[in-house]
Amino acid sequence: MTMVAKRGVRQLALLLIVLVTSTFLGSATAAAAELDDYLWERRPLLVFAPTDRDPRLVETLSRIESSRCDFGDRDMVLGLMVNEGSSTLDGQEVNPDEAQRLRDQYAIGESAFSVLLIGKDGGQKLRVDEVPDLSAIYDLIDGMPMRSRETSANPSRC
């Protein structure tokens, strides 16, 4: 085999390695943005809005930010599902098909605003169609048997 042919084979092999690696890493990133990844570990709070500029979404995010410690202390993770803009789950992008699948799964209209609390068991625990009262959500979580066990093992940091 000539030197040129060997170099071509090496370049082809390198290209294949890069493609396989990027495909694998891309799949891992996409998989991290699915609700099932949080089962028994975290409590997703899903916020559905028509756009990422919706005033109700902006107010909800402001409330979460002002109670960040309480939010994190209850093992919560934020999911933003919007029709116009970027949807995310725990800060990772969710592709539009997955966002639509979640809208369909929870029967959320395209122009609706809705907030859902999903328990660690994957079940829907609360649904409100307005800016949520986070104190009420935290109280609901605090009343759950699993949360009682969590606070017995690890007292609140807040």
Disulfide bonds with the S-S distance in Angstrom:
Cys69-Cys158 2.06
